[in-house]
Amino acid sequence: MSLQEQFAQAQADSKNLPERPDNMTLLKIYALFKQASAGDVEGARPGFTDMVGRAKYDAWAALKGNSQDEAMQQYIDLIEELKG
């Protein structure tokens, strides 16, 4: 199975986890997905009134410089770990 196929499977699996991950883990899942699918973060950081947007932006920005393949593998590994 190719990395792309494993990534697609992990995306599907992420919707059927045995329990909802905590917010920090959800941010990590979001950031890894965005880095894997879109590459480095772009655009302006959301303002103070958008706390969720800022947290998502910061989590994604922390992965800047990671390759998309590297982020895909980390995403796959994290979802596998959460599946138990």
Distance bins in CASP14 RR format, pairs under 12 A and 6 or more apart:
PFRMAT RR
TARGET T0000
AUTHOR 0000-0000-0000
RMODE 2
METHOD distances of the structure
MODEL  1
1 7 0 0 0 0 1 0 0 0 0 0 0
1 8 0 0 0 0 1 0 0 0 0 0 0
1 9 1 0 0 1 0 0 0 0 0 0 0
1 10 0 0 0 0 0 1 0 0 0 0 0
1 76 0 0 0 0 0 1 0 0 0 0 0
2 8 0 0 0 0 1 0 0 0 0 0 0
2 9 0 0 0 0 0 1 0 0 0 0 0
2 69 0 0 0 0 0 1 0 0 0 0 0
2 72 0 0 0 0 0 1 0 0 0 0 0
2 73 0 0 0 0 0 1 0 0 0 0 0
2 76 0 0 0 0 0 1 0 0 0 0 0
3 9 0 0 0 0 0 1 0 0 0 0 0
3 10 0 0 0 0 0 1 0 0 0 0 0
3 36 0 0 0 0 1 0 0 0 0 0 0
3 67 0 0 0 0 0 1 0 0 0 0 0
3 68 0 0 0 0 1 0 0 0 0 0 0
3 69 1 0 0 1 0 0 0 0 0 0 0
3 70 0 0 0 0 0 1 0 0 0 0 0
3 71 0 0 0 0 0 1 0 0 0 0 0
3 72 1 0 1 0 0 0 0 0 0 0 0
3 73 1 0 0 1 0 0 0 0 0 0 0
3 74 0 0 0 0 0 1 0 0 0 0 0
3 75 0 0 0 0 0 1 0 0 0 0 0
3 76 1 0 0 1 0 0 0 0 0 0 0
3 77 0 0 0 0 0 1 0 0 0 0 0
4 10 0 0 0 0 0 1 0 0 0 0 0
4 11 0 0 0 0 0 1 0 0 0 0 0
4 36 0 0 0 0 1 0 0 0 0 0 0
4 37 0 0 0 0 0 1 0 0 0 0 0
4 68 0 0 0 0 0 1 0 0 0 0 0
4 69 0 0 0 0 1 0 0 0 0 0 0
4 72 1 0 0 1 0 0 0 0 0 0 0
4 73 0 0 0 0 0 1 0 0 0 0 0
4 75 0 0 0 0 0 1 0 0 0 0 0
4 76 0 0 0 0 0 1 0 0 0 0 0
5 11 0 0 0 0 0 1 0 0 0 0 0
5 12 0 0 0 0 0 1 0 0 0 0 0
5 72 0 0 0 0 0 1 0 0 0 0 0
5 76 0 0 0 0 0 1 0 0 0 0 0
6 12 0 0 0 0 0 1 0 0 0 0 0
6 13 0 0 0 0 0 1 0 0 0 0 0
6 36 0 0 0 0 0 1 0 0 0 0 0
6 69 0 0 0 0 0 1 0 0 0 0 0
6 72 1 0 0 1 0 0 0 0 0 0 0
6 73 0 0 0 0 1 0 0 0 0 0 0
6 74 0 0 0 0 0 1 0 0 0 0 0
6 75 0 0 0 0 1 0 0 0 0 0 0
6 76 1 0 1 0 0 0 0 0 0 0 0
6 77 0 0 0 0 1 0 0 0 0 0 0
6 79 0 0 0 0 1 0 0 0 0 0 0
6 80 0 0 0 0 1 0 0 0 0 0 0
7 13 0 0 0 0 0 1 0 0 0 0 0
7 14 0 0 0 0 0 1 0 0 0 0 0
7 32 0 0 0 0 1 0 0 0 0 0 0
7 33 0 0 0 0 1 0 0 0 0 0 0
7 35 0 0 0 0 0 1 0 0 0 0 0
7 36 1 0 0 1 0 0 0 0 0 0 0
7 37 0 0 0 0 1 0 0 0 0 0 0
7 68 0 0 0 0 1 0 0 0 0 0 0
7 69 0 0 0 0 1 0 0 0 0 0 0
7 70 0 0 0 0 0 1 0 0 0 0 0
7 71 0 0 0 0 1 0 0 0 0 0 0
7 72 1 0 1 0 0 0 0 0 0 0 0
7 73 0 0 0 0 1 0 0 0 0 0 0
7 74 0 0 0 0 0 1 0 0 0 0 0
7 75 1 0 0 1 0 0 0 0 0 0 0
7 76 1 0 0 1 0 0 0 0 0 0 0
7 77 0 0 0 0 0 1 0 0 0 0 0
7 78 0 0 0 0 0 1 0 0 0 0 0
7 79 0 0 0 0 1 0 0 0 0 0 0
7 80 0 0 0 0 0 1 0 0 0 0 0
8 14 0 0 0 0 0 1 0 0 0 0 0
8 33 0 0 0 0 0 1 0 0 0 0 0
8 36 0 0 0 0 0 1 0 0 0 0 0
8 37 0 0 0 0 0 1 0 0 0 0 0
8 72 0 0 0 0 1 0 0 0 0 0 0
8 75 0 0 0 0 0 1 0 0 0 0 0
8 76 0 0 0 0 1 0 0 0 0 0 0
8 79 0 0 0 0 0 1 0 0 0 0 0
9 15 0 0 0 0 0 1 0 0 0 0 0
9 16 0 0 0 0 0 1 0 0 0 0 0
9 72 0 0 0 0 0 1 0 0 0 0 0
9 75 0 0 0 0 0 1 0 0 0 0 0
9 76 0 0 0 0 1 0 0 0 0 0 0
9 79 0 0 0 0 1 0 0 0 0 0 0
9 80 0 0 0 0 1 0 0 0 0 0 0
9 83 0 0 0 0 0 1 0 0 0 0 0
10 16 0 0 0 0 0 1 0 0 0 0 0
10 17 0 0 0 0 0 1 0 0 0 0 0
10 29 0 0 0 0 1 0 0 0 0 0 0
10 32 0 0 0 0 1 0 0 0 0 0 0
10 33 0 0 0 0 1 0 0 0 0 0 0
10 36 0 0 0 0 1 0 0 0 0 0 0
10 37 0 0 0 0 0 1 0 0 0 0 0
10 71 0 0 0 0 0 1 0 0 0 0 0
10 72 0 0 0 0 1 0 0 0 0 0 0
10 73 0 0 0 0 1 0 0 0 0 0 0
10 74 0 0 0 0 0 1 0 0 0 0 0
10 75 1 0 1 0 0 0 0 0 0 0 0
10 76 1 0 1 0 0 0 0 0 0 0 0
10 77 0 0 0 0 1 0 0 0 0 0 0
10 78 0 0 0 0 1 0 0 0 0 0 0
10 79 1 0 1 0 0 0 0 0 0 0 0
10 80 1 0 0 1 0 0 0 0 0 0 0
10 81 0 0 0 0 0 1 0 0 0 0 0
10 82 0 0 0 0 1 0 0 0 0 0 0
10 83 0 0 0 0 1 0 0 0 0 0 0
11 17 0 0 0 0 0 1 0 0 0 0 0
11 29 0 0 0 0 1 0 0 0 0 0 0
11 30 0 0 0 0 0 1 0 0 0 0 0
11 32 0 0 0 0 0 1 0 0 0 0 0
11 33 1 0 0 1 0 0 0 0 0 0 0
11 36 0 0 0 0 1 0 0 0 0 0 0
11 37 0 0 0 0 1 0 0 0 0 0 0
11 72 0 0 0 0 0 1 0 0 0 0 0
11 75 0 0 0 0 1 0 0 0 0 0 0
11 76 0 0 0 0 1 0 0 0 0 0 0
11 78 0 0 0 0 0 1 0 0 0 0 0
11 79 0 0 0 0 1 0 0 0 0 0 0
12 76 0 0 0 0 0 1 0 0 0 0 0
12 79 0 0 0 0 1 0 0 0 0 0 0
12 83 0 0 0 0 0 1 0 0 0 0 0
13 29 0 0 0 0 0 1 0 0 0 0 0
13 75 0 0 0 0 0 1 0 0 0 0 0
13 76 0 0 0 0 1 0 0 0 0 0 0
13 77 0 0 0 0 0 1 0 0 0 0 0
13 78 0 0 0 0 0 1 0 0 0 0 0
13 79 1 0 1 0 0 0 0 0 0 0 0
13 80 1 0 0 1 0 0 0 0 0 0 0
13 81 0 0 0 0 0 1 0 0 0 0 0
13 82 0 0 0 0 1 0 0 0 0 0 0
13 83 1 0 0 1 0 0 0 0 0 0 0
13 84 0 0 0 0 0 1 0 0 0 0 0
14 20 0 0 0 0 0 1 0 0 0 0 0
14 21 0 0 0 0 1 0 0 0 0 0 0
14 25 0 0 0 0 0 1 0 0 0 0 0
14 26 0 0 0 0 1 0 0 0 0 0 0
14 28 0 0 0 0 0 1 0 0 0 0 0
14 29 1 0 0 1 0 0 0 0 0 0 0
14 30 0 0 0 0 0 1 0 0 0 0 0
14 32 0 0 0 0 0 1 0 0 0 0 0
14 33 0 0 0 0 1 0 0 0 0 0 0
14 75 0 0 0 0 1 0 0 0 0 0 0
14 76 0 0 0 0 0 1 0 0 0 0 0
14 78 0 0 0 0 1 0 0 0 0 0 0
14 79 1 0 1 0 0 0 0 0 0 0 0
14 80 0 0 0 0 0 1 0 0 0 0 0
14 81 0 0 0 0 0 1 0 0 0 0 0
14 82 1 0 0 1 0 0 0 0 0 0 0
14 83 0 0 0 0 1 0 0 0 0 0 0
15 29 0 0 0 0 0 1 0 0 0 0 0
15 79 0 0 0 0 0 1 0 0 0 0 0
15 82 0 0 0 0 0 1 0 0 0 0 0
15 83 0 0 0 0 0 1 0 0 0 0 0
16 79 0 0 0 0 0 1 0 0 0 0 0
16 82 0 0 0 0 0 1 0 0 0 0 0
16 83 0 0 0 0 1 0 0 0 0 0 0
17 25 0 0 0 0 1 0 0 0 0 0 0
17 26 0 0 0 0 0 1 0 0 0 0 0
17 29 0 0 0 0 1 0 0 0 0 0 0
17 78 0 0 0 0 0 1 0 0 0 0 0
17 79 1 0 0 1 0 0 0 0 0 0 0
17 80 0 0 0 0 0 1 0 0 0 0 0
17 81 0 0 0 0 0 1 0 0 0 0 0
17 82 1 0 1 0 0 0 0 0 0 0 0
17 83 1 0 0 1 0 0 0 0 0 0 0
17 84 0 0 0 0 1 0 0 0 0 0 0
18 79 0 0 0 0 0 1 0 0 0 0 0
18 81 0 0 0 0 0 1 0 0 0 0 0
18 82 1 0 0 1 0 0 0 0 0 0 0
18 83 1 0 0 1 0 0 0 0 0 0 0
18 84 1 0 0 1 0 0 0 0 0 0 0
19 25 0 0 0 0 0 1 0 0 0 0 0
19 26 0 0 0 0 0 1 0 0 0 0 0
19 82 0 0 0 0 1 0 0 0 0 0 0
19 83 0 0 0 0 0 1 0 0 0 0 0
19 84 0 0 0 0 1 0 0 0 0 0 0
20 26 1 0 0 1 0 0 0 0 0 0 0
20 29 0 0 0 0 0 1 0 0 0 0 0
20 82 0 0 0 0 1 0 0 0 0 0 0
21 27 0 0 0 0 1 0 0 0 0 0 0
21 28 0 0 0 0 1 0 0 0 0 0 0
21 29 1 0 0 1 0 0 0 0 0 0 0
21 30 0 0 0 0 0 1 0 0 0 0 0
21 78 0 0 0 0 1 0 0 0 0 0 0
21 79 0 0 0 0 1 0 0 0 0 0 0
21 81 0 0 0 0 0 1 0 0 0 0 0
21 82 1 0 1 0 0 0 0 0 0 0 0
21 83 0 0 0 0 0 1 0 0 0 0 0
21 84 0 0 0 0 0 1 0 0 0 0 0
22 28 0 0 0 0 1 0 0 0 0 0 0
22 29 0 0 0 0 0 1 0 0 0 0 0
22 82 0 0 0 0 0 1 0 0 0 0 0
23 29 0 0 0 0 0 1 0 0 0 0 0
23 30 0 0 0 0 0 1 0 0 0 0 0
23 51 0 0 0 0 0 1 0 0 0 0 0
23 52 0 0 0 0 1 0 0 0 0 0 0
23 55 0 0 0 0 1 0 0 0 0 0 0
23 56 0 0 0 0 0 1 0 0 0 0 0
23 59 0 0 0 0 0 1 0 0 0 0 0
24 30 0 0 0 0 0 1 0 0 0 0 0
24 31 0 0 0 0 0 1 0 0 0 0 0
24 55 0 0 0 0 1 0 0 0 0 0 0
24 58 0 0 0 0 0 1 0 0 0 0 0
24 59 0 0 0 0 1 0 0 0 0 0 0
24 62 0 0 0 0 0 1 0 0 0 0 0
24 78 0 0 0 0 0 1 0 0 0 0 0
25 31 0 0 0 0 0 1 0 0 0 0 0
25 32 0 0 0 0 0 1 0 0 0 0 0
25 59 0 0 0 0 0 1 0 0 0 0 0
25 75 0 0 0 0 0 1 0 0 0 0 0
25 78 1 0 0 1 0 0 0 0 0 0 0
25 79 0 0 0 0 0 1 0 0 0 0 0
25 81 0 0 0 0 1 0 0 0 0 0 0
25 82 1 0 0 1 0 0 0 0 0 0 0
26 32 0 0 0 0 0 1 0 0 0 0 0
26 33 0 0 0 0 0 1 0 0 0 0 0
26 52 0 0 0 0 0 1 0 0 0 0 0
26 55 0 0 0 0 1 0 0 0 0 0 0
26 56 0 0 0 0 1 0 0 0 0 0 0
26 59 0 0 0 0 1 0 0 0 0 0 0
26 78 0 0 0 0 0 1 0 0 0 0 0
26 79 0 0 0 0 0 1 0 0 0 0 0
26 82 0 0 0 0 0 1 0 0 0 0 0
27 33 0 0 0 0 0 1 0 0 0 0 0
27 34 0 0 0 0 0 1 0 0 0 0 0
27 51 0 0 0 0 0 1 0 0 0 0 0
27 52 0 0 0 0 1 0 0 0 0 0 0
27 53 0 0 0 0 0 1 0 0 0 0 0
27 54 0 0 0 0 0 1 0 0 0 0 0
27 55 1 0 1 0 0 0 0 0 0 0 0
27 56 1 0 0 1 0 0 0 0 0 0 0
27 57 0 0 0 0 0 1 0 0 0 0 0
27 58 0 0 0 0 1 0 0 0 0 0 0
27 59 1 0 1 0 0 0 0 0 0 0 0
27 60 0 0 0 0 1 0 0 0 0 0 0
27 61 0 0 0 0 0 1 0 0 0 0 0
27 62 0 0 0 0 1 0 0 0 0 0 0
27 63 0 0 0 0 0 1 0 0 0 0 0
27 78 0 0 0 0 0 1 0 0 0 0 0
28 34 0 0 0 0 0 1 0 0 0 0 0
28 35 0 0 0 0 0 1 0 0 0 0 0
28 55 0 0 0 0 0 1 0 0 0 0 0
28 56 0 0 0 0 0 1 0 0 0 0 0
28 58 0 0 0 0 0 1 0 0 0 0 0
28 59 1 0 0 1 0 0 0 0 0 0 0
28 60 0 0 0 0 0 1 0 0 0 0 0
28 62 0 0 0 0 1 0 0 0 0 0 0
28 63 0 0 0 0 1 0 0 0 0 0 0
28 71 0 0 0 0 0 1 0 0 0 0 0
28 74 0 0 0 0 1 0 0 0 0 0 0
28 75 0 0 0 0 1 0 0 0 0 0 0
28 77 0 0 0 0 0 1 0 0 0 0 0
28 78 1 0 0 1 0 0 0 0 0 0 0
28 79 0 0 0 0 0 1 0 0 0 0 0
28 81 0 0 0 0 0 1 0 0 0 0 0
28 82 0 0 0 0 0 1 0 0 0 0 0
29 35 0 0 0 0 0 1 0 0 0 0 0
29 36 0 0 0 0 0 1 0 0 0 0 0
29 56 0 0 0 0 0 1 0 0 0 0 0
29 59 0 0 0 0 1 0 0 0 0 0 0
29 60 0 0 0 0 0 1 0 0 0 0 0
29 63 0 0 0 0 0 1 0 0 0 0 0
29 71 0 0 0 0 0 1 0 0 0 0 0
29 74 0 0 0 0 0 1 0 0 0 0 0
29 75 1 0 0 1 0 0 0 0 0 0 0
29 76 0 0 0 0 0 1 0 0 0 0 0
29 77 0 0 0 0 0 1 0 0 0 0 0
29 78 1 0 0 1 0 0 0 0 0 0 0
29 79 1 0 0 1 0 0 0 0 0 0 0
29 81 0 0 0 0 0 1 0 0 0 0 0
29 82 0 0 0 0 1 0 0 0 0 0 0
30 36 0 0 0 0 0 1 0 0 0 0 0
30 37 0 0 0 0 0 1 0 0 0 0 0
30 38 0 0 0 0 0 1 0 0 0 0 0
30 41 0 0 0 0 0 1 0 0 0 0 0
30 52 0 0 0 0 0 1 0 0 0 0 0
30 53 0 0 0 0 0 1 0 0 0 0 0
30 55 0 0 0 0 1 0 0 0 0 0 0
30 56 1 0 1 0 0 0 0 0 0 0 0
30 57 0 0 0 0 0 1 0 0 0 0 0
30 58 0 0 0 0 0 1 0 0 0 0 0
30 59 1 0 0 1 0 0 0 0 0 0 0
30 60 1 0 0 1 0 0 0 0 0 0 0
30 62 0 0 0 0 0 1 0 0 0 0 0
30 63 0 0 0 0 0 1 0 0 0 0 0
30 71 0 0 0 0 0 1 0 0 0 0 0
30 75 0 0 0 0 1 0 0 0 0 0 0
30 78 0 0 0 0 0 1 0 0 0 0 0
31 37 0 0 0 0 0 1 0 0 0 0 0
31 38 0 0 0 0 0 1 0 0 0 0 0
31 39 0 0 0 0 0 1 0 0 0 0 0
31 40 0 0 0 0 0 1 0 0 0 0 0
31 41 0 0 0 0 1 0 0 0 0 0 0
31 53 0 0 0 0 0 1 0 0 0 0 0
31 55 0 0 0 0 1 0 0 0 0 0 0
31 56 1 0 0 1 0 0 0 0 0 0 0
31 57 0 0 0 0 1 0 0 0 0 0 0
31 58 0 0 0 0 1 0 0 0 0 0 0
31 59 1 1 0 0 0 0 0 0 0 0 0
31 60 1 0 1 0 0 0 0 0 0 0 0
31 61 0 0 0 0 1 0 0 0 0 0 0
31 62 1 0 0 1 0 0 0 0 0 0 0
31 63 1 0 1 0 0 0 0 0 0 0 0
31 64 0 0 0 0 0 1 0 0 0 0 0
31 66 0 0 0 0 1 0 0 0 0 0 0
31 71 0 0 0 0 1 0 0 0 0 0 0
31 74 0 0 0 0 1 0 0 0 0 0 0
31 75 0 0 0 0 1 0 0 0 0 0 0
31 78 0 0 0 0 0 1 0 0 0 0 0
32 38 0 0 0 0 0 1 0 0 0 0 0
32 39 0 0 0 0 0 1 0 0 0 0 0
32 56 0 0 0 0 0 1 0 0 0 0 0
32 59 0 0 0 0 1 0 0 0 0 0 0
32 60 0 0 0 0 1 0 0 0 0 0 0
32 62 0 0 0 0 0 1 0 0 0 0 0
32 63 1 0 0 1 0 0 0 0 0 0 0
32 66 0 0 0 0 1 0 0 0 0 0 0
32 68 0 0 0 0 0 1 0 0 0 0 0
32 69 0 0 0 0 0 1 0 0 0 0 0
32 70 0 0 0 0 1 0 0 0 0 0 0
32 71 1 0 1 0 0 0 0 0 0 0 0
32 72 1 0 0 1 0 0 0 0 0 0 0
32 73 0 0 0 0 1 0 0 0 0 0 0
32 74 1 0 1 0 0 0 0 0 0 0 0
32 75 1 0 1 0 0 0 0 0 0 0 0
32 76 0 0 0 0 1 0 0 0 0 0 0
32 77 0 0 0 0 1 0 0 0 0 0 0
32 78 1 0 0 1 0 0 0 0 0 0 0
32 79 0 0 0 0 1 0 0 0 0 0 0
32 82 0 0 0 0 0 1 0 0 0 0 0
33 39 0 0 0 0 0 1 0 0 0 0 0
33 56 0 0 0 0 0 1 0 0 0 0 0
33 59 0 0 0 0 0 1 0 0 0 0 0
33 60 0 0 0 0 1 0 0 0 0 0 0
33 63 0 0 0 0 0 1 0 0 0 0 0
33 68 0 0 0 0 0 1 0 0 0 0 0
33 71 1 0 0 1 0 0 0 0 0 0 0
33 72 0 0 0 0 1 0 0 0 0 0 0
33 74 0 0 0 0 0 1 0 0 0 0 0
33 75 1 0 1 0 0 0 0 0 0 0 0
33 76 0 0 0 0 0 1 0 0 0 0 0
33 78 0 0 0 0 1 0 0 0 0 0 0
33 79 0 0 0 0 1 0 0 0 0 0 0
34 40 0 0 0 0 1 0 0 0 0 0 0
34 41 1 0 0 1 0 0 0 0 0 0 0
34 42 0 0 0 0 0 1 0 0 0 0 0
34 53 0 0 0 0 0 1 0 0 0 0 0
34 56 0 0 0 0 1 0 0 0 0 0 0
34 57 0 0 0 0 1 0 0 0 0 0 0
34 58 0 0 0 0 0 1 0 0 0 0 0
34 59 0 0 0 0 1 0 0 0 0 0 0
34 60 1 0 1 0 0 0 0 0 0 0 0
34 61 0 0 0 0 1 0 0 0 0 0 0
34 62 0 0 0 0 0 1 0 0 0 0 0
34 63 0 0 0 0 1 0 0 0 0 0 0
34 64 0 0 0 0 0 1 0 0 0 0 0
34 66 0 0 0 0 0 1 0 0 0 0 0
34 68 0 0 0 0 0 1 0 0 0 0 0
34 71 0 0 0 0 1 0 0 0 0 0 0
34 72 0 0 0 0 0 1 0 0 0 0 0
34 75 0 0 0 0 1 0 0 0 0 0 0
35 41 1 0 0 1 0 0 0 0 0 0 0
35 42 0 0 0 0 0 1 0 0 0 0 0
35 56 0 0 0 0 0 1 0 0 0 0 0
35 59 0 0 0 0 1 0 0 0 0 0 0
35 60 1 0 0 1 0 0 0 0 0 0 0
35 61 0 0 0 0 1 0 0 0 0 0 0
35 62 0 0 0 0 1 0 0 0 0 0 0
35 63 1 0 1 0 0 0 0 0 0 0 0
35 64 0 0 0 0 1 0 0 0 0 0 0
35 65 0 0 0 0 1 0 0 0 0 0 0
35 66 1 0 1 0 0 0 0 0 0 0 0
35 67 0 0 0 0 1 0 0 0 0 0 0
35 68 1 0 0 1 0 0 0 0 0 0 0
35 69 0 0 0 0 0 1 0 0 0 0 0
35 70 0 0 0 0 1 0 0 0 0 0 0
35 71 1 1 0 0 0 0 0 0 0 0 0
35 72 0 0 0 0 1 0 0 0 0 0 0
35 73 0 0 0 0 0 1 0 0 0 0 0
35 74 0 0 0 0 1 0 0 0 0 0 0
35 75 0 0 0 0 1 0 0 0 0 0 0
36 60 0 0 0 0 0 1 0 0 0 0 0
36 63 0 0 0 0 1 0 0 0 0 0 0
36 66 0 0 0 0 1 0 0 0 0 0 0
36 67 0 0 0 0 1 0 0 0 0 0 0
36 68 1 0 1 0 0 0 0 0 0 0 0
36 69 1 0 0 1 0 0 0 0 0 0 0
36 70 0 0 0 0 1 0 0 0 0 0 0
36 71 1 1 0 0 0 0 0 0 0 0 0
36 72 1 0 1 0 0 0 0 0 0 0 0
36 73 0 0 0 0 1 0 0 0 0 0 0
36 74 0 0 0 0 1 0 0 0 0 0 0
36 75 1 0 1 0 0 0 0 0 0 0 0
36 76 0 0 0 0 1 0 0 0 0 0 0
36 77 0 0 0 0 0 1 0 0 0 0 0
36 78 0 0 0 0 0 1 0 0 0 0 0
36 79 0 0 0 0 0 1 0 0 0 0 0
37 60 0 0 0 0 0 1 0 0 0 0 0
37 63 0 0 0 0 0 1 0 0 0 0 0
37 68 1 0 0 1 0 0 0 0 0 0 0
37 69 0 0 0 0 0 1 0 0 0 0 0
37 71 0 0 0 0 1 0 0 0 0 0 0
37 72 0 0 0 0 1 0 0 0 0 0 0
37 75 0 0 0 0 1 0 0 0 0 0 0
38 60 0 0 0 0 1 0 0 0 0 0 0
38 63 0 0 0 0 0 1 0 0 0 0 0
38 64 0 0 0 0 0 1 0 0 0 0 0
38 68 0 0 0 0 1 0 0 0 0 0 0
38 71 0 0 0 0 1 0 0 0 0 0 0
38 72 0 0 0 0 0 1 0 0 0 0 0
39 60 0 0 0 0 1 0 0 0 0 0 0
39 61 0 0 0 0 0 1 0 0 0 0 0
39 63 0 0 0 0 1 0 0 0 0 0 0
39 64 0 0 0 0 1 0 0 0 0 0 0
39 65 0 0 0 0 1 0 0 0 0 0 0
39 66 0 0 0 0 1 0 0 0 0 0 0
39 67 0 0 0 0 1 0 0 0 0 0 0
39 68 1 0 1 0 0 0 0 0 0 0 0
39 69 0 0 0 0 0 1 0 0 0 0 0
39 70 0 0 0 0 0 1 0 0 0 0 0
39 71 1 0 0 1 0 0 0 0 0 0 0
39 72 0 0 0 0 0 1 0 0 0 0 0
40 57 0 0 0 0 0 1 0 0 0 0 0
40 60 0 0 0 0 1 0 0 0 0 0 0
40 61 0 0 0 0 1 0 0 0 0 0 0
40 62 0 0 0 0 0 1 0 0 0 0 0
40 63 1 0 0 1 0 0 0 0 0 0 0
40 64 1 0 1 0 0 0 0 0 0 0 0
40 65 1 0 1 0 0 0 0 0 0 0 0
40 66 0 0 0 0 1 0 0 0 0 0 0
40 67 0 0 0 0 0 1 0 0 0 0 0
40 68 0 0 0 0 1 0 0 0 0 0 0
40 71 0 0 0 0 0 1 0 0 0 0 0
41 53 0 0 0 0 0 1 0 0 0 0 0
41 56 0 0 0 0 1 0 0 0 0 0 0
41 57 1 0 0 1 0 0 0 0 0 0 0
41 58 0 0 0 0 1 0 0 0 0 0 0
41 59 0 0 0 0 1 0 0 0 0 0 0
41 60 1 0 1 0 0 0 0 0 0 0 0
41 61 1 0 1 0 0 0 0 0 0 0 0
41 62 0 0 0 0 1 0 0 0 0 0 0
41 63 1 0 0 1 0 0 0 0 0 0 0
41 64 1 0 0 1 0 0 0 0 0 0 0
41 65 0 0 0 0 1 0 0 0 0 0 0
41 66 0 0 0 0 0 1 0 0 0 0 0
41 71 0 0 0 0 0 1 0 0 0 0 0
42 57 0 0 0 0 0 1 0 0 0 0 0
42 60 0 0 0 0 1 0 0 0 0 0 0
42 61 0 0 0 0 1 0 0 0 0 0 0
42 64 0 0 0 0 0 1 0 0 0 0 0
43 57 0 0 0 0 1 0 0 0 0 0 0
43 60 0 0 0 0 0 1 0 0 0 0 0
43 61 0 0 0 0 1 0 0 0 0 0 0
44 50 0 0 0 0 0 1 0 0 0 0 0
44 53 0 0 0 0 0 1 0 0 0 0 0
44 54 0 0 0 0 0 1 0 0 0 0 0
44 57 0 0 0 0 1 0 0 0 0 0 0
44 61 0 0 0 0 0 1 0 0 0 0 0
45 51 0 0 0 0 0 1 0 0 0 0 0
45 53 0 0 0 0 1 0 0 0 0 0 0
45 54 1 0 0 1 0 0 0 0 0 0 0
45 55 0 0 0 0 0 1 0 0 0 0 0
45 56 0 0 0 0 0 1 0 0 0 0 0
45 57 1 0 1 0 0 0 0 0 0 0 0
45 58 1 0 0 1 0 0 0 0 0 0 0
45 59 0 0 0 0 0 1 0 0 0 0 0
45 60 0 0 0 0 0 1 0 0 0 0 0
45 61 1 0 0 1 0 0 0 0 0 0 0
46 52 0 0 0 0 1 0 0 0 0 0 0
46 53 1 0 1 0 0 0 0 0 0 0 0
46 54 1 0 1 0 0 0 0 0 0 0 0
46 55 0 0 0 0 1 0 0 0 0 0 0
46 56 0 0 0 0 1 0 0 0 0 0 0
46 57 1 0 1 0 0 0 0 0 0 0 0
46 58 0 0 0 0 1 0 0 0 0 0 0
46 60 0 0 0 0 0 1 0 0 0 0 0
46 61 0 0 0 0 0 1 0 0 0 0 0
47 53 0 0 0 0 1 0 0 0 0 0 0
47 54 1 0 0 1 0 0 0 0 0 0 0
47 55 0 0 0 0 0 1 0 0 0 0 0
47 57 0 0 0 0 1 0 0 0 0 0 0
47 58 0 0 0 0 0 1 0 0 0 0 0
48 54 1 0 0 1 0 0 0 0 0 0 0
48 55 0 0 0 0 0 1 0 0 0 0 0
50 56 0 0 0 0 1 0 0 0 0 0 0
50 57 0 0 0 0 1 0 0 0 0 0 0
50 58 0 0 0 0 0 1 0 0 0 0 0
51 57 0 0 0 0 0 1 0 0 0 0 0
51 58 0 0 0 0 0 1 0 0 0 0 0
52 58 0 0 0 0 0 1 0 0 0 0 0
52 59 0 0 0 0 0 1 0 0 0 0 0
53 59 0 0 0 0 1 0 0 0 0 0 0
53 60 0 0 0 0 1 0 0 0 0 0 0
53 61 0 0 0 0 0 1 0 0 0 0 0
54 60 0 0 0 0 0 1 0 0 0 0 0
54 61 0 0 0 0 0 1 0 0 0 0 0
55 61 0 0 0 0 0 1 0 0 0 0 0
55 62 0 0 0 0 0 1 0 0 0 0 0
56 62 0 0 0 0 0 1 0 0 0 0 0
56 63 0 0 0 0 0 1 0 0 0 0 0
57 63 0 0 0 0 0 1 0 0 0 0 0
57 64 0 0 0 0 0 1 0 0 0 0 0
58 64 0 0 0 0 0 1 0 0 0 0 0
59 71 0 0 0 0 0 1 0 0 0 0 0
60 66 0 0 0 0 0 1 0 0 0 0 0
60 71 0 0 0 0 1 0 0 0 0 0 0
62 71 0 0 0 0 0 1 0 0 0 0 0
63 70 0 0 0 0 1 0 0 0 0 0 0
63 71 1 0 0 1 0 0 0 0 0 0 0
63 72 0 0 0 0 0 1 0 0 0 0 0
63 74 0 0 0 0 1 0 0 0 0 0 0
63 75 0 0 0 0 0 1 0 0 0 0 0
64 71 0 0 0 0 0 1 0 0 0 0 0
65 71 0 0 0 0 1 0 0 0 0 0 0
66 72 0 0 0 0 1 0 0 0 0 0 0
66 73 0 0 0 0 1 0 0 0 0 0 0
66 74 1 0 0 1 0 0 0 0 0 0 0
66 75 0 0 0 0 0 1 0 0 0 0 0
67 73 0 0 0 0 1 0 0 0 0 0 0
67 74 0 0 0 0 0 1 0 0 0 0 0
68 74 0 0 0 0 0 1 0 0 0 0 0
68 75 0 0 0 0 0 1 0 0 0 0 0
69 75 0 0 0 0 0 1 0 0 0 0 0
69 76 0 0 0 0 0 1 0 0 0 0 0
70 76 0 0 0 0 0 1 0 0 0 0 0
70 77 0 0 0 0 0 1 0 0 0 0 0
71 77 0 0 0 0 0 1 0 0 0 0 0
71 78 0 0 0 0 0 1 0 0 0 0 0
72 78 0 0 0 0 0 1 0 0 0 0 0
72 79 0 0 0 0 0 1 0 0 0 0 0
73 79 0 0 0 0 0 1 0 0 0 0 0
73 80 0 0 0 0 0 1 0 0 0 0 0
74 80 0 0 0 0 0 1 0 0 0 0 0
74 81 0 0 0 0 0 1 0 0 0 0 0
75 81 0 0 0 0 0 1 0 0 0 0 0
75 82 0 0 0 0 0 1 0 0 0 0 0
76 82 0 0 0 0 0 1 0 0 0 0 0
76 83 0 0 0 0 0 1 0 0 0 0 0
77 83 0 0 0 0 0 1 0 0 0 0 0
78 84 0 0 0 0 0 1 0 0 0 0 0
END
